[in-house]
Amino acid sequence: MFQSKTAMKVLSLLMATILWGYVIWETNPAISPTINNVPVQILNAESIEEKGLIILDPQDYTVNVKVQGKKKDAGNIKASDIRVTADLDGYGEGEAVLELNVTTPENISVVEVVPDKIVLNIDRIVESEKEVRVEPDGALPADAELSSMTPDAETVTVKGASTLVANVAYVSASIPTDSMIDGENTQTVQLVPVDSQGVQVDGVSVSPASIEVATVVYYAKTVPLITEVVGEPAEGKTADVIARENITVRGRRNTIRNLTEVRGIVDISGMAESGEVPVRLELADGVSLAHGEADVFASVIINDENPQESGGDEGEQQAE
């Protein structure tokens, strides 16, 4: 008896489930699903471009669309089944609030669109000349010296929305120091528009997009300065010459590596008073003073020759 009642309960539940499915299938109830991230297509964008305008900060706009329909029709609807458009025709510079037009498959109606409008900012297209600044990226070896970085253009044209172009302080040409070779080198560098903080400004174009930059890298070395004094001071005078002991010069790596000293000439010919005299450096080909080195001078101190003897003669003449 107990087993018979249990079997009847199971059979009843099964029949109820079958009956419920049959009713659902036959009645096909209405449902209201929400389809997220339906893309918005912007129509007639070329109409504002023809007016010299541009969308400021363009992006891929999407909306969420709540639809309604029978389960058979709306149960499997996808974002690609729905078309949402916004028409730019007739708009000008400033804020544009665009109504949305939604097209759905047959037997599907639209209940709600979120957001129900999109807002675009339309700006003027302008061009402006901006300064090119060449900047090294990274550090050179301790004994290397970046003598110069020379771009083949001092300014370039930046084009885009006036608001964005106004944010461009200059155009950066950044050169990795590890790409700089010993001596002279020219390489192509991409240009990046940046603001006053050095942060890249997106949404504008740069023409030309790249430039050629010539770099000169030398290697520095400090060596002894061997000073030679030539000439004689004025008659009756002697000279003491004080010159620096070392000097820092620069040149190609191989040239500097083999350099052991620099010779300099100090000409004191005819000097009657103390003063600073330029040292004429005898620099090998391809060698020059390192950055920060000024012209080299020696201190020349002029003295009277035998001042005591001169004083005694004067006393004798006075006594006579």
C-alpha positions as CSV (number, residue, x, y, z in Angstrom):
1,M,0.0,0.0,0.0
2,F,2.8,2.4,0.9
3,Q,4.7,1.8,-2.3
4,S,1.5,2.3,-4.3
5,K,0.9,5.8,-2.7
6,T,4.5,6.8,-3.4
7,A,4.2,5.8,-7.0
8,M,1.1,7.8,-7.4
9,K,2.8,10.9,-6.0
10,V,5.7,10.6,-8.4
11,L,3.3,10.0,-11.3
12,S,1.2,13.1,-10.3
13,L,4.3,15.3,-10.1
14,L,5.5,14.1,-13.5
15,M,2.1,14.8,-15.1
16,A,2.0,18.2,-13.5
17,T,5.4,19.1,-14.9
18,I,4.4,17.9,-18.4
19,L,1.1,19.9,-18.2
20,W,3.0,23.1,-17.0
21,G,5.4,22.8,-19.9
22,Y,2.6,22.3,-22.4
23,V,0.8,25.4,-21.1
24,I,3.9,27.5,-21.3
25,W,4.6,26.3,-24.8
26,E,1.1,27.0,-26.0
27,T,0.5,30.3,-24.3
28,N,4.1,31.7,-25.1
29,P,4.0,34.4,-22.4
30,A,5.5,37.9,-23.0
31,I,8.9,38.7,-21.5
32,S,11.0,41.9,-21.1
33,P,14.7,41.2,-21.2
34,T,17.3,43.9,-21.1
35,I,20.1,43.8,-23.7
36,N,23.2,45.5,-22.5
37,N,26.0,47.3,-24.4
38,V,24.1,47.8,-27.7
39,P,26.5,49.9,-29.9
40,V,25.3,53.3,-31.1
41,Q,26.0,54.1,-34.7
42,I,26.7,57.8,-35.4
43,L,25.2,58.9,-38.7
44,N,26.3,61.8,-41.0
45,A,29.6,62.4,-39.1
46,E,31.0,63.7,-42.4
47,S,28.5,66.6,-42.3
48,I,30.4,68.2,-39.4
49,E,33.8,67.4,-41.0
50,E,32.8,69.3,-44.0
51,K,32.3,72.3,-41.7
52,G,35.8,72.0,-40.3
53,L,34.5,70.5,-37.1
54,I,35.4,67.4,-35.1
55,I,33.9,65.4,-32.3
56,L,35.9,66.1,-29.1
57,D,36.9,62.9,-27.3
58,P,35.1,60.4,-29.6
59,Q,34.4,57.0,-28.2
60,D,32.4,53.8,-28.8
61,Y,29.0,54.7,-27.4
62,T,26.7,51.9,-26.1
63,V,23.2,51.8,-24.5
64,N,21.1,49.2,-22.6
65,V,17.8,48.4,-24.4
66,K,14.9,46.8,-22.6
67,V,12.6,45.1,-25.0
68,Q,9.3,43.2,-24.9
69,G,8.0,40.3,-26.9
70,K,6.8,36.8,-26.8
71,K,9.2,34.4,-25.3
72,K,9.7,32.7,-28.7
73,D,10.8,36.0,-30.2
74,A,12.5,37.8,-27.3
75,G,14.1,34.9,-25.5
76,N,17.2,34.7,-27.6
77,I,17.6,38.4,-28.8
78,K,21.2,39.7,-28.9
79,A,22.8,43.1,-29.1
80,S,23.6,42.5,-32.8
81,D,19.8,42.1,-33.5
82,I,19.2,45.7,-32.4
83,R,20.2,48.8,-34.3
84,V,20.6,52.1,-32.5
85,T,21.5,55.3,-34.4
86,A,22.2,59.0,-33.6
87,D,22.1,61.5,-36.5
88,L,24.7,64.4,-36.5
89,D,23.2,66.1,-39.5
90,G,22.5,69.8,-38.9
91,Y,24.7,70.2,-35.7
92,G,27.5,72.7,-35.3
93,E,30.1,73.7,-32.8
94,G,29.3,73.2,-29.2
95,E,27.3,70.6,-27.2
96,A,25.1,68.3,-29.3
97,V,22.4,66.3,-27.5
98,L,21.4,63.5,-29.9
99,E,18.1,61.6,-29.8
100,L,18.4,57.8,-30.3
101,N,16.5,55.8,-33.0
102,V,16.1,52.1,-32.1
103,T,15.2,49.4,-34.6
104,T,14.3,46.0,-33.4
105,P,13.3,42.7,-35.1
106,E,9.7,42.0,-35.9
107,N,7.3,41.4,-33.0
108,I,9.8,43.0,-30.6
109,S,9.0,46.4,-29.0
110,V,11.2,48.8,-27.1
111,V,10.3,49.4,-23.5
112,E,13.3,51.6,-22.3
113,V,16.7,52.8,-23.6
114,V,19.3,53.8,-21.0
115,P,20.7,56.4,-21.6
116,D,18.0,57.7,-23.9
117,K,20.3,60.3,-25.4
118,I,24.0,60.8,-26.0
119,V,25.8,64.0,-25.6
120,L,28.7,65.0,-27.9
121,N,31.0,68.0,-27.8
122,I,31.8,69.3,-31.2
123,D,34.9,71.5,-31.6
124,R,36.7,73.4,-34.4
125,I,39.6,71.8,-36.2
126,V,42.7,74.0,-36.0
127,E,46.3,73.8,-36.9
128,S,49.2,75.3,-34.9
129,E,53.0,75.4,-35.1
130,K,54.6,73.9,-32.0
131,E,58.2,73.9,-30.9
132,V,60.2,70.6,-31.2
133,R,62.2,69.7,-28.1
134,V,64.8,67.0,-28.4
135,E,65.3,65.1,-25.1
136,P,67.6,62.3,-24.2
137,D,66.0,59.2,-22.6
138,G,68.4,57.7,-20.1
139,A,71.9,58.4,-18.9
140,L,75.1,58.1,-20.9
141,P,78.2,56.4,-19.5
142,A,80.1,58.5,-16.9
143,D,82.9,59.4,-19.3
144,A,80.6,60.2,-22.2
145,E,79.4,63.7,-23.1
146,L,76.4,64.6,-25.2
147,S,77.8,67.5,-27.2
148,S,74.7,68.3,-29.2
149,M,71.3,67.1,-30.4
150,T,70.1,68.9,-33.6
151,P,66.7,68.2,-35.1
152,D,66.1,68.8,-38.8
153,A,63.0,70.9,-37.9
154,E,62.5,73.4,-35.1
155,T,58.7,73.4,-35.4
156,V,56.0,71.1,-36.7
157,T,52.3,71.3,-37.3
158,V,49.8,70.0,-34.7
159,K,46.2,69.5,-35.9
160,G,43.0,68.6,-34.1
161,A,40.3,70.0,-31.9
162,S,41.1,73.5,-30.8
163,T,40.7,72.5,-27.1
164,L,43.2,69.7,-27.5
165,V,45.7,71.7,-29.6
166,A,45.7,74.5,-27.0
167,N,46.8,71.9,-24.5
168,V,49.9,71.0,-26.5
169,A,52.9,72.9,-25.0
170,Y,55.5,71.4,-27.3
171,V,56.3,68.3,-29.3
172,S,58.8,65.9,-27.8
173,A,61.5,64.0,-29.7
174,S,62.9,61.5,-27.2
175,I,66.1,59.6,-28.1
176,P,67.2,56.6,-26.1
177,T,70.8,57.2,-25.0
178,D,71.7,53.6,-25.6
179,S,71.1,54.2,-29.3
180,M,73.7,57.0,-29.5
181,I,77.0,55.9,-30.9
182,D,80.5,57.3,-30.4
183,G,80.9,60.5,-32.6
184,E,78.2,61.8,-35.0
185,N,75.0,59.9,-35.6
186,T,71.6,60.6,-37.2
187,Q,68.4,58.7,-36.5
188,T,64.7,59.0,-37.1
189,V,62.6,59.9,-34.0
190,Q,58.8,59.8,-33.6
191,L,57.2,63.0,-32.4
192,V,54.9,63.1,-29.4
193,P,52.7,66.1,-28.5
194,V,52.8,66.8,-24.8
195,D,51.4,69.3,-22.3
196,S,53.3,71.6,-20.0
197,Q,53.8,68.6,-17.6
198,G,55.2,66.4,-20.3
199,V,52.1,64.2,-20.5
200,Q,51.1,63.0,-24.0
201,V,48.1,64.8,-25.5
202,D,45.9,62.3,-27.4
203,G,43.5,63.1,-30.2
204,V,45.7,65.3,-32.2
205,S,48.0,64.6,-35.2
206,V,51.5,65.8,-35.8
207,S,52.9,66.6,-39.3
208,P,55.5,65.4,-40.0
209,A,55.1,62.5,-37.6
210,S,58.9,62.0,-37.3
211,I,62.1,63.9,-37.8
212,E,65.8,63.3,-38.2
213,V,67.9,64.2,-35.2
214,A,71.7,64.5,-35.4
215,T,73.6,63.7,-32.2
216,V,77.2,64.1,-31.3
217,V,78.6,62.1,-28.5
218,Y,82.2,62.6,-27.2
219,Y,84.1,60.9,-24.4
220,A,85.9,63.0,-21.8
221,K,89.2,62.5,-20.1
222,T,91.2,64.5,-17.6
223,V,95.0,64.5,-18.3
224,P,98.1,66.5,-17.1
225,L,98.6,69.9,-18.7
226,I,102.3,70.4,-19.5
227,T,103.0,74.1,-19.7
228,E,105.9,75.5,-21.6
229,V,106.9,79.2,-21.1
230,V,108.4,81.0,-24.1
231,G,109.8,84.5,-24.5
232,E,111.3,86.9,-22.0
233,P,109.7,89.6,-19.9
234,A,110.6,93.3,-20.2
235,E,114.2,94.3,-19.5
236,G,115.0,94.3,-15.8
237,K,112.1,92.0,-15.0
238,T,111.6,88.4,-14.0
239,A,108.5,86.3,-14.3
240,D,106.9,83.5,-12.3
241,V,104.3,81.5,-14.2
242,I,101.5,79.6,-12.4
243,A,99.4,77.3,-14.5
244,R,96.9,74.6,-13.8
245,E,98.1,71.0,-13.6
246,N,95.3,69.2,-15.3
247,I,92.7,69.7,-18.0
248,T,89.6,67.9,-19.2
249,V,89.3,67.3,-22.9
250,R,87.0,65.4,-25.2
251,G,87.0,63.5,-28.5
252,R,86.2,60.1,-30.1
253,R,86.7,57.2,-27.8
254,N,89.7,55.7,-29.5
255,T,91.4,59.1,-29.6
256,I,90.8,60.0,-26.0
257,R,91.8,56.5,-24.8
258,N,95.4,56.9,-26.1
259,L,95.8,60.5,-24.9
260,T,98.2,60.9,-21.9
261,E,98.8,64.7,-21.7
262,V,98.1,68.0,-23.3
263,R,100.9,70.6,-23.9
264,G,100.3,74.3,-23.6
265,I,102.4,77.4,-24.5
266,V,102.5,80.6,-22.3
267,D,104.2,83.5,-24.1
268,I,105.5,86.2,-21.7
269,S,107.4,88.2,-24.3
270,G,107.8,91.8,-23.2
271,M,105.6,91.6,-20.1
272,A,106.3,94.4,-17.6
273,E,103.3,93.9,-15.4
274,S,101.6,90.9,-13.8
275,G,98.5,89.5,-15.3
276,E,96.6,86.6,-16.8
277,V,98.0,85.1,-20.1
278,P,96.1,82.7,-22.3
279,V,97.6,79.2,-22.7
280,R,97.8,78.2,-26.3
281,L,96.8,74.5,-26.2
282,E,98.4,72.0,-28.6
283,L,95.4,69.8,-29.1
284,A,95.5,66.8,-31.4
285,D,93.0,66.5,-34.3
286,G,89.6,65.6,-33.1
287,V,90.3,66.7,-29.5
288,S,88.7,69.8,-27.9
289,L,88.0,71.2,-24.5
290,A,85.3,69.2,-22.6
291,H,81.9,70.8,-21.9
292,G,82.2,73.3,-19.0
293,E,85.9,74.0,-19.6
294,A,86.6,77.6,-20.3
295,D,89.6,79.1,-22.1
296,V,92.7,78.3,-20.2
297,F,94.8,81.0,-18.6
298,A,98.1,81.1,-16.6
299,S,98.9,83.7,-13.9
300,V,102.1,85.5,-14.7
301,I,103.8,87.4,-11.8
302,I,106.3,90.1,-12.9
303,N,109.1,91.1,-10.5
304,D,111.9,93.6,-10.7
305,E,115.3,92.0,-11.3
306,N,117.8,92.4,-8.4
307,P,115.7,95.0,-6.5
308,Q,118.3,95.3,-3.6
309,E,121.1,96.2,-6.0
310,S,118.9,98.7,-7.7
311,G,118.1,100.4,-4.3
312,G,121.9,100.6,-3.3
313,D,122.9,102.4,-6.5
314,E,120.1,104.9,-6.0
315,G,121.5,105.6,-2.4
316,E,125.0,106.1,-3.7
317,Q,123.8,108.6,-6.3
318,Q,121.9,110.5,-3.6
319,A,125.0,110.7,-1.3
320,E,127.1,112.1,-4.1
